[in-house]
Amino acid sequence: MGNVILYRASPGCFFVLANIILLTSSFGLLHPWLICWEIEQRTKKMRFGNTTLKFNGNGASLFCDVFFFNWILTIVTFGFWVFCGYGTARMNKWIDDHIDICTDGQPLMDYSH
């Protein structure tokens, strides 16, 4: 039972409320940083035996590499970029590229190429 993680609903409710307040007050500009913070919190808690996940991305990189590009292409294509799922696919690829699988704190392999 040492590898079982129990989640409670109450912290998640407060997180959703905090996200809504921050996103509304910043007109969505904090969204990349909030996404990175959430991914970091989730990956810190995941363990598979002695294997862990480590998130090495940051909000500025997500904003520059994904959000800005997606916003421009969404405007240029009149929304078809996001409607067809390309925006979500680009963000999911960025997230996958910034999560390392670690054993004893060291990444197993370099997936950068």
N, C-alpha and C positions, 0 to 999 in steps of 0.2 A: 504494500500500500504506500510505500515511500515515493513512488513516481506518479501518484494521482494528484491532480490539481483540481480543486473545487472552486467554482466561480459563483459569485453572488450577484443578484440583480441590482442591488442598491447602488454600488459604485457606478455601474453602467448608466443608471438613470441620471445620476448627478453629472456624469461625463457628457451625456447627450444634452442636458440642459446647459452646461457650460459651453459646449460647442455651439449651440444655437445662439446664445448670448454673444459669444466672441465673433462668430461669423456675421451676425447681423450688425454688430457695432463696427466691424472693420470692412463691411461691404464685400466680404468674401476673400479679402487679401490675405488673411491668416490661414486660409484653408490648407495650403501645402504644409505649413508648419504643424497644424493640428493633425493632419494625416500622418506625418512622420512621427509625431509624439505618440499617437495611438499604436502605430506599428511597432515602435520601440518598446512600449509597455507590454504589448502582447508577446513579442518575441523573447523578451527577458524572462517571462514566466514559463516558456515552453521547454520541456525536457523530455528526451526520449532515451532513457537509460543514462549514459554519460555523454550523450550528444545534445547539444543546445543550438539555438539559432541566435545569430547576432545581426542586428540591423546597423548598417554603416552609412545610411543616407542622411541628408539634412533638408530642411525646408527650402533653403535658397536654391539648392541643386534641383529639387523637384519643381520649383517655380520656374526656373530658367530652362530646364531640359524638357519639361512636359507641359505645365499649365500655360505658359506664355505661347508656346507653339500651338497648343490645342485651341486657345482663344483666337489666335490669328486665323487658323484654318477653319474654325467654326464660322467666323465672320465672312471669310472669303467664299466658302462653299454654302453660305446661307443655312448653316446648321446640319448639313448632310454629314460632315465629318464626325460629329458626335452621334447623330441619329443612326449611322451605319455601324457604330461601335468602335471606330478607329481610335477615338480619344481614350476610351476605357482600356483598350488593348495596349496603347502606348504607355499608360500609367501602370498597368499591371506588369508590363515588361520591365519598366524602370524599377518597380518594387522588387521583382524577382532578381534583378541584377544587383540590388543592394542588400540582399540577405545572404549571409554566409552560414554554412553548416559547420559547426565547430565541435571538436572533441578535445576535452581538457583545455578549453579556451583558445585553441589554435584551429584556424580554418582547415578543412579537409583537403580542398582543392581550390585552385584559382580558376574561377569561371569567367574571367574578364574577357576572354577571347572567343 
